[in-house]
Amino acid sequence: MCGAPRSGTTPVQNMLDAHPDICGGPEFLHLPDILRLRDTLRSSIDREWIDLICSHEDLDTAISSLVESLLLPLANKNGCKFYSEKSPQNIPVISELIKLFPKARFIHVVRDPRGIIASMLQVGKRARAKNIKLQNFTRNLHAAIDYVNKCFDAGFSAANTAADKVLTVCYENLVGKPESETKRICAFLHLDWSAQMLQPGNFTHLGEKAITAKSDKLWYDKETYQSNPNTRSILKWKTTLTPTQQAAIISAFKDHQELSRLGYDLSLNGLSKTRRLYYLSLGRFSRLSYRASRHAFSFVRRTLGKIS
C-alpha cells in the first residue's frame, strides 16, 4: 500500500487487517533501503564486477525472496492468506516495487492535498513542541507541497502504467462510503468482501504498537488509530490552514489533471471576483520572502478593500 504521509494509508491498512484473510503488519520502513542496495548491486553487475556471481534476474529473485521471507511468516502465524505492507516511504519507489514483486497488488491512497498538508504541518508543530526532529516535509508549507507533489507524481505514474496492478483509492470516498469502497478493494484483490472491514476499530492491529508509540505519538494517538471510518477529518483543513496556506496549495495543485479526474475541486470557483483575486494574489506572494510577503499581503488587502 502506498500514499503520501497523512493521506489515509493507516485507515486503509486497518480496514484490510480487519479482513479475516489479510494480515496487516507494522510498517516495515526499509523497502527503499533495500531498493538502494539493489541499485548498487545492479551497478556492480553492469560494471562486470559481480556478473559471474549473479545476473539482474538472479539479484531480483534473491531480494524479493528476502523480503517475502521476512514478511510472510507473520501472515502464516496469524492464519492469513495475504500480507499487507503499509509504509509511506514506499510511494516514491512504487514503480520499482511493482517490477520487483510482479504478483503483488498495490493500493494507491489519495487525499485532498489540503487535508494531507494540513495534517503534515500539525505533525510538524507537535514535533517542534517536543523538540523532535522529523522529515523536512513536516517543517514548512512549501516543503510539504513539494513532497506531496512528488508522491502524487509517483503514484499516478504507476497507476497509469500498471493499471492492472494498482488501484487508486480516495480517502474521502473510503470514509464516506466505506462499504462500496471496501468492496471495490476486495474485487481488486480477488477476495470475498467481509463486513468486518467496516469496523476496524473493533479489532487489535499488529501495527498499532509501533505507530502509536513511535515519536511520542506525533503521528497517531490510540483513540484516533482505533477509530472506525468517519468523515470528521475530511474538511478539518479549513480550520487548521490559514487563507494564505490554502491559496498556496490551490495554486500548486489547481491544474493537476489526475486530481481533477478524481473529483477534487482545487479551483477558485464559487468565490466572488474580489475574493478570487485575493486568493490568487496570496498564492503568488506566498513564494516571496517573509518580509516581502507581509508587505505584499498588506497591499492586496488595502487595494481590495478600496475596490470591494
C-alpha positions as a Markdown table, in Angstrom:
| # | Residue | x | y | z |
|---|---|---|---|---|
| 1 | Met | 0.0 | 0.0 | 0.0 |
| 2 | Cys | 1.3 | 3.4 | -0.9 |
| 3 | Gly | 0.4 | 7.0 | -0.5 |
| 4 | Ala | 1.8 | 10.3 | 0.8 |
| 5 | Pro | 2.1 | 10.5 | 4.6 |
| 6 | Arg | -1.2 | 11.6 | 6.2 |
| 7 | Ser | -3.1 | 10.6 | 3.1 |
| 8 | Gly | -5.1 | 7.8 | 4.8 |
| 9 | Thr | -2.9 | 4.8 | 4.4 |
| 10 | Thr | -3.3 | 3.8 | 8.0 |
| 11 | Pro | -7.1 | 3.7 | 8.0 |
| 12 | Val | -6.9 | 1.6 | 4.7 |
| 13 | Gln | -4.4 | -0.7 | 6.3 |
| 14 | Asn | -6.6 | -1.2 | 9.4 |
| 15 | Met | -9.7 | -2.0 | 7.2 |
| 16 | Leu | -7.6 | -4.5 | 5.3 |
| 17 | Asp | -6.3 | -6.0 | 8.5 |
| 18 | Ala | -9.9 | -6.5 | 9.7 |
| 19 | His | -10.5 | -8.9 | 6.8 |
| 20 | Pro | -10.0 | -12.5 | 8.0 |
| 21 | Asp | -7.8 | -13.4 | 5.1 |
| 22 | Ile | -5.4 | -10.4 | 5.3 |
| 23 | Cys | -2.6 | -9.8 | 7.8 |
| 24 | Gly | -1.8 | -6.1 | 8.2 |
| 25 | Gly | 1.7 | -5.9 | 9.7 |
| 26 | Pro | 3.6 | -3.0 | 11.2 |
| 27 | Glu | 5.3 | -0.5 | 8.9 |
| 28 | Phe | 8.4 | -2.3 | 7.5 |
| 29 | Leu | 10.0 | 1.1 | 6.6 |
| 30 | His | 13.1 | -0.4 | 4.9 |
| 31 | Leu | 12.0 | -1.3 | 1.4 |
| 32 | Pro | 13.6 | 1.9 | 0.0 |
| 33 | Asp | 16.8 | 1.0 | 1.7 |
| 34 | Ile | 16.7 | -2.5 | 0.1 |
| 35 | Leu | 16.0 | -0.9 | -3.3 |
| 36 | Arg | 19.0 | 1.3 | -2.9 |
| 37 | Leu | 21.1 | -1.7 | -2.2 |
| 38 | Arg | 19.6 | -3.3 | -5.3 |
| 39 | Asp | 20.6 | -0.3 | -7.4 |
| 40 | Thr | 24.2 | -0.6 | -6.1 |
| 41 | Leu | 24.4 | -4.3 | -6.8 |
| 42 | Arg | 22.9 | -3.8 | -10.3 |
| 43 | Ser | 25.6 | -1.2 | -11.0 |
| 44 | Ser | 28.3 | -3.7 | -9.9 |
| 45 | Ile | 26.8 | -6.3 | -12.3 |
| 46 | Asp | 26.8 | -3.8 | -15.2 |
| 47 | Arg | 30.4 | -3.0 | -14.5 |
| 48 | Glu | 31.2 | -6.7 | -14.6 |
| 49 | Trp | 32.4 | -6.8 | -11.0 |
| 50 | Ile | 29.9 | -9.4 | -9.8 |
| 51 | Asp | 28.4 | -10.6 | -13.0 |
| 52 | Leu | 29.9 | -14.0 | -12.5 |
| 53 | Ile | 28.1 | -14.2 | -9.2 |
| 54 | Cys | 24.6 | -13.2 | -10.3 |
| 55 | Ser | 22.6 | -11.6 | -13.1 |
| 56 | His | 20.0 | -8.9 | -12.7 |
| 57 | Glu | 17.3 | -11.6 | -12.7 |
| 58 | Asp | 19.2 | -13.6 | -10.0 |
| 59 | Leu | 19.5 | -10.4 | -7.9 |
| 60 | Asp | 15.8 | -9.6 | -8.1 |
| 61 | Thr | 14.9 | -13.2 | -7.2 |
| 62 | Ala | 17.2 | -13.1 | -4.2 |
| 63 | Ile | 15.9 | -9.7 | -3.0 |
| 64 | Ser | 12.2 | -10.5 | -3.4 |
| 65 | Ser | 12.8 | -13.8 | -1.6 |
| 66 | Leu | 14.5 | -12.0 | 1.2 |
| 67 | Val | 11.6 | -9.6 | 1.7 |
| 68 | Glu | 9.0 | -12.3 | 1.4 |
| 69 | Ser | 10.9 | -14.4 | 3.9 |
| 70 | Leu | 10.8 | -11.6 | 6.4 |
| 71 | Leu | 7.2 | -10.6 | 6.0 |
| 72 | Leu | 5.1 | -13.6 | 5.0 |
| 73 | Pro | 5.8 | -15.7 | 8.1 |
| 74 | Leu | 3.8 | -13.2 | 10.1 |
| 75 | Ala | 0.8 | -13.8 | 7.9 |
| 76 | Asn | 1.2 | -17.6 | 8.3 |
| 77 | Lys | 1.5 | -17.2 | 12.0 |
| 78 | Asn | -1.8 | -15.4 | 12.1 |
| 79 | Gly | -3.6 | -17.8 | 9.8 |
| 80 | Cys | -3.9 | -15.4 | 6.9 |
| 81 | Lys | -3.5 | -16.0 | 3.2 |
| 82 | Phe | -2.3 | -12.5 | 2.3 |
| 83 | Tyr | 0.1 | -9.9 | 3.9 |
| 84 | Ser | -0.4 | -6.2 | 3.7 |
| 85 | Glu | 2.6 | -3.9 | 4.0 |
| 86 | Lys | 2.0 | -0.2 | 4.5 |
| 87 | Ser | 4.8 | 2.4 | 4.8 |
| 88 | Pro | 4.5 | 5.9 | 3.4 |
| 89 | Gln | 8.2 | 5.6 | 2.3 |
| 90 | Asn | 7.0 | 3.1 | -0.3 |
| 91 | Ile | 5.3 | 5.7 | -2.6 |
| 92 | Pro | 8.4 | 7.2 | -4.2 |
| 93 | Val | 9.6 | 3.8 | -5.2 |
| 94 | Ile | 6.3 | 2.2 | -6.1 |
| 95 | Ser | 7.3 | 1.6 | -9.8 |
| 96 | Glu | 10.4 | -0.3 | -8.7 |
| 97 | Leu | 8.3 | -2.4 | -6.2 |
| 98 | Ile | 5.9 | -3.3 | -9.0 |
| 99 | Lys | 8.9 | -4.6 | -11.0 |
| 100 | Leu | 10.3 | -6.5 | -8.1 |
| 101 | Phe | 7.1 | -8.1 | -7.0 |
| 102 | Pro | 5.1 | -8.8 | -10.2 |
| 103 | Lys | 2.5 | -10.8 | -8.4 |
| 104 | Ala | 1.7 | -8.2 | -5.7 |
| 105 | Arg | -1.2 | -5.8 | -5.8 |
| 106 | Phe | -0.8 | -2.1 | -4.9 |
| 107 | Ile | -3.4 | 0.2 | -3.4 |
| 108 | His | -2.6 | 3.9 | -4.1 |
| 109 | Val | -4.2 | 6.1 | -1.5 |
| 110 | Val | -5.1 | 9.7 | -2.5 |
| 111 | Arg | -6.5 | 12.5 | -0.4 |
| 112 | Asp | -7.2 | 16.2 | -0.9 |
| 113 | Pro | -3.8 | 17.8 | -0.8 |
| 114 | Arg | -5.1 | 20.5 | 1.6 |
| 115 | Gly | -6.0 | 17.7 | 4.0 |
| 116 | Ile | -2.7 | 16.0 | 3.6 |
| 117 | Ile | -0.6 | 19.1 | 4.1 |
| 118 | Ala | -2.7 | 20.5 | 7.0 |
| 119 | Ser | -2.1 | 17.2 | 8.8 |
| 120 | Met | 1.7 | 17.2 | 7.9 |
| 121 | Leu | 2.0 | 20.7 | 9.3 |
| 122 | Gln | 0.2 | 19.7 | 12.5 |
| 123 | Val | 2.6 | 16.8 | 13.0 |
| 124 | Gly | 5.5 | 19.2 | 12.5 |
| 125 | Lys | 4.0 | 21.6 | 15.1 |
| 126 | Arg | 3.8 | 18.8 | 17.6 |
| 127 | Ala | 7.3 | 17.7 | 16.9 |
| 128 | Arg | 8.7 | 21.2 | 17.4 |
| 129 | Ala | 6.8 | 21.5 | 20.7 |
| 130 | Lys | 8.6 | 18.3 | 21.8 |
| 131 | Asn | 11.9 | 19.3 | 20.3 |
| 132 | Ile | 11.8 | 16.2 | 18.0 |
| 133 | Lys | 13.4 | 16.3 | 14.5 |
| 134 | Leu | 11.2 | 14.9 | 11.7 |
| 135 | Gln | 11.3 | 14.8 | 8.0 |
| 136 | Asn | 11.6 | 18.1 | 6.1 |
| 137 | Phe | 8.1 | 17.9 | 4.7 |
| 138 | Thr | 6.6 | 18.5 | 8.1 |
| 139 | Arg | 8.6 | 21.7 | 8.7 |
| 140 | Asn | 7.0 | 24.2 | 6.4 |
| 141 | Leu | 4.3 | 24.7 | 3.8 |
| 142 | His | 6.5 | 24.6 | 0.7 |
| 143 | Ala | 8.4 | 21.6 | 1.7 |
| 144 | Ala | 5.1 | 19.8 | 2.3 |
| 145 | Ile | 3.7 | 20.9 | -1.1 |
| 146 | Asp | 6.9 | 19.7 | -2.9 |
| 147 | Tyr | 6.8 | 16.3 | -1.2 |
| 148 | Val | 3.1 | 15.7 | -1.8 |
| 149 | Asn | 3.6 | 16.6 | -5.5 |
| 150 | Lys | 6.4 | 14.0 | -5.7 |
| 151 | Cys | 4.2 | 11.4 | -4.1 |
| 152 | Phe | 1.3 | 12.2 | -6.4 |
| 153 | Asp | 3.6 | 12.0 | -9.5 |
| 154 | Ala | 5.0 | 8.6 | -8.4 |
| 155 | Gly | 1.6 | 7.1 | -7.5 |
| 156 | Phe | -0.3 | 8.3 | -10.5 |
| 157 | Ser | 2.5 | 7.3 | -12.9 |
| 158 | Ala | 2.5 | 3.8 | -11.5 |
| 159 | Ala | -1.3 | 3.6 | -11.7 |
| 160 | Asn | -1.3 | 4.7 | -15.3 |
| 161 | Thr | 1.4 | 2.4 | -16.4 |
| 162 | Ala | 0.3 | -0.7 | -14.4 |
| 163 | Ala | -3.5 | -0.3 | -14.2 |
| 164 | Asp | -4.0 | -4.0 | -13.6 |
| 165 | Lys | -1.7 | -3.9 | -10.5 |
| 166 | Val | -2.5 | -0.5 | -8.9 |
| 167 | Leu | -5.9 | 0.6 | -7.5 |
| 168 | Thr | -6.3 | 4.2 | -6.6 |
| 169 | Val | -8.5 | 4.8 | -3.6 |
| 170 | Cys | -9.7 | 8.3 | -2.4 |
| 171 | Tyr | -9.6 | 8.7 | 1.3 |
| 172 | Glu | -12.8 | 10.8 | 1.3 |
| 173 | Asn | -14.7 | 8.1 | -0.5 |
| 174 | Leu | -13.3 | 5.4 | 1.8 |
| 175 | Val | -14.5 | 7.1 | 5.0 |
| 176 | Gly | -17.7 | 8.5 | 3.4 |
| 177 | Lys | -18.8 | 5.3 | 1.6 |
| 178 | Pro | -16.8 | 2.5 | 3.3 |
| 179 | Glu | -18.9 | -0.4 | 2.2 |
| 180 | Ser | -18.8 | 0.3 | -1.5 |
| 181 | Glu | -15.1 | 1.2 | -1.4 |
| 182 | Thr | -14.0 | -1.8 | 0.6 |
| 183 | Lys | -16.0 | -4.0 | -1.8 |
| 184 | Arg | -14.1 | -2.3 | -4.7 |
| 185 | Ile | -10.8 | -3.1 | -2.9 |
| 186 | Cys | -11.8 | -6.7 | -2.4 |
| 187 | Ala | -12.7 | -7.1 | -6.0 |
| 188 | Phe | -9.3 | -5.8 | -7.0 |
| 189 | Leu | -7.6 | -8.2 | -4.6 |
| 190 | His | -9.9 | -11.1 | -5.8 |
| 191 | Leu | -11.2 | -11.6 | -2.3 |
| 192 | Asp | -14.7 | -12.1 | -0.9 |
| 193 | Trp | -15.8 | -9.0 | 0.9 |
| 194 | Ser | -16.1 | -9.1 | 4.7 |
| 195 | Ala | -18.3 | -6.8 | 6.7 |
| 196 | Gln | -15.6 | -6.8 | 9.4 |
| 197 | Met | -13.8 | -4.3 | 7.3 |
| 198 | Leu | -16.3 | -1.7 | 8.2 |
| 199 | Gln | -15.4 | -1.9 | 11.9 |
| 200 | Pro | -11.6 | -1.9 | 12.1 |
| 201 | Gly | -11.8 | -0.1 | 15.4 |
| 202 | Asn | -13.2 | -3.2 | 17.0 |
| 203 | Phe | -10.0 | -5.2 | 16.3 |
| 204 | Thr | -6.5 | -5.3 | 17.6 |
| 205 | His | -4.0 | -4.5 | 14.9 |
| 206 | Leu | -0.4 | -5.6 | 14.7 |
| 207 | Gly | 0.8 | -2.2 | 13.6 |
| 208 | Glu | -0.7 | -0.3 | 16.5 |
| 209 | Lys | 2.2 | -0.6 | 18.9 |
| 210 | Ala | 4.8 | 0.9 | 16.5 |
| 211 | Ile | 2.6 | 3.7 | 15.1 |
| 212 | Thr | 1.2 | 5.0 | 18.3 |
| 213 | Ala | 4.3 | 4.6 | 20.4 |
| 214 | Lys | 7.0 | 6.0 | 18.0 |
| 215 | Ser | 7.9 | 9.7 | 18.1 |
| 216 | Asp | 5.9 | 10.3 | 21.2 |
| 217 | Lys | 2.6 | 9.8 | 19.4 |
| 218 | Leu | 3.3 | 12.6 | 16.9 |
| 219 | Trp | 1.5 | 10.7 | 14.1 |
| 220 | Tyr | -1.3 | 8.9 | 15.9 |
| 221 | Asp | -2.8 | 8.5 | 19.3 |
| 222 | Lys | -4.6 | 5.3 | 20.3 |
| 223 | Glu | -8.0 | 6.8 | 20.1 |
| 224 | Thr | -7.6 | 8.1 | 16.6 |
| 225 | Tyr | -5.8 | 4.9 | 15.5 |
| 226 | Gln | -8.6 | 2.6 | 16.8 |
| 227 | Ser | -11.5 | 4.6 | 15.3 |
| 228 | Asn | -13.9 | 3.3 | 12.7 |
| 229 | Pro | -14.4 | 5.1 | 9.4 |
| 230 | Asn | -15.8 | 8.6 | 9.8 |
| 231 | Thr | -15.9 | 11.9 | 7.9 |
| 232 | Arg | -14.8 | 14.2 | 10.8 |
| 233 | Ser | -11.4 | 14.9 | 9.4 |
| 234 | Ile | -12.3 | 15.5 | 5.7 |
| 235 | Leu | -12.7 | 19.3 | 6.0 |
| 236 | Lys | -10.6 | 19.8 | 9.1 |
| 237 | Trp | -8.0 | 21.6 | 6.9 |
| 238 | Lys | -10.5 | 24.6 | 6.7 |
| 239 | Thr | -9.8 | 25.4 | 10.3 |
| 240 | Thr | -6.1 | 24.5 | 10.5 |
| 241 | Leu | -4.8 | 26.1 | 7.3 |
| 242 | Thr | -4.7 | 29.9 | 7.0 |
| 243 | Pro | -6.1 | 31.5 | 3.9 |
| 244 | Thr | -2.6 | 32.1 | 2.8 |
| 245 | Gln | -1.7 | 28.5 | 3.1 |
| 246 | Gln | -4.9 | 27.4 | 1.3 |
| 247 | Ala | -4.1 | 29.8 | -1.5 |
| 248 | Ala | -0.6 | 28.4 | -1.9 |
| 249 | Ile | -1.9 | 24.8 | -2.0 |
| 250 | Ile | -4.6 | 25.7 | -4.5 |
| 251 | Ser | -2.0 | 27.5 | -6.7 |
| 252 | Ala | 0.2 | 24.4 | -6.6 |
| 253 | Phe | -2.4 | 21.8 | -7.4 |
| 254 | Lys | -5.2 | 23.6 | -9.3 |
| 255 | Asp | -4.0 | 22.3 | -12.7 |
| 256 | His | -3.4 | 18.7 | -11.5 |
| 257 | Gln | -5.4 | 16.6 | -14.1 |
| 258 | Glu | -5.4 | 13.4 | -12.1 |
| 259 | Leu | -6.9 | 15.1 | -9.0 |
| 260 | Ser | -9.5 | 16.8 | -11.1 |
| 261 | Arg | -10.4 | 13.5 | -12.7 |
| 262 | Leu | -10.9 | 12.0 | -9.3 |
| 263 | Gly | -13.3 | 14.8 | -8.4 |
| 264 | Tyr | -11.1 | 17.1 | -6.3 |
| 265 | Asp | -12.1 | 20.7 | -6.7 |
| 266 | Leu | -9.0 | 22.8 | -6.3 |
| 267 | Ser | -10.2 | 25.7 | -8.2 |
| 268 | Leu | -11.5 | 29.1 | -7.0 |
| 269 | Asn | -14.9 | 28.5 | -8.5 |
| 270 | Gly | -17.7 | 29.7 | -6.3 |
| 271 | Leu | -15.8 | 32.6 | -4.8 |
| 272 | Ser | -16.6 | 36.2 | -5.5 |
| 273 | Lys | -14.3 | 38.0 | -8.0 |
| 274 | Thr | -12.8 | 40.1 | -5.3 |
| 275 | Arg | -12.1 | 37.1 | -3.0 |
| 276 | Arg | -10.7 | 35.1 | -6.0 |
| 277 | Leu | -8.3 | 37.9 | -6.8 |
| 278 | Tyr | -7.3 | 38.0 | -3.2 |
| 279 | Tyr | -6.6 | 34.2 | -3.1 |
| 280 | Leu | -4.7 | 34.3 | -6.4 |
| 281 | Ser | -2.5 | 37.1 | -5.1 |
| 282 | Leu | -1.8 | 35.2 | -1.9 |
| 283 | Gly | -0.8 | 32.2 | -3.9 |
| 284 | Arg | 1.7 | 34.2 | -5.9 |
| 285 | Phe | 3.0 | 36.2 | -3.0 |
| 286 | Ser | 3.4 | 33.2 | -0.8 |
| 287 | Arg | 6.6 | 32.2 | -2.6 |
| 288 | Leu | 8.3 | 35.5 | -1.7 |
| 289 | Ser | 10.4 | 36.1 | 1.3 |
| 290 | Tyr | 8.6 | 36.5 | 4.6 |
| 291 | Arg | 9.2 | 40.3 | 4.8 |
| 292 | Ala | 8.2 | 40.9 | 1.2 |
| 293 | Ser | 5.2 | 38.7 | 1.7 |
| 294 | Arg | 3.9 | 40.8 | 4.6 |
| 295 | His | 4.1 | 44.0 | 2.6 |
| 296 | Ala | 2.5 | 42.3 | -0.4 |
| 297 | Phe | -0.4 | 40.9 | 1.6 |
| 298 | Ser | -0.9 | 44.3 | 3.3 |
| 299 | Phe | -1.0 | 46.0 | -0.2 |
| 300 | Val | -3.5 | 43.4 | -1.5 |
| 301 | Arg | -5.8 | 43.8 | 1.4 |
| 302 | Arg | -5.8 | 47.6 | 1.2 |
| 303 | Thr | -6.4 | 47.6 | -2.5 |
| 304 | Leu | -9.2 | 45.1 | -2.4 |
| 305 | Gly | -10.7 | 47.0 | 0.5 |
| 306 | Lys | -11.0 | 50.1 | -1.7 |
| 307 | Ile | -12.5 | 48.3 | -4.7 |
| 308 | Ser | -14.9 | 46.0 | -2.9 |
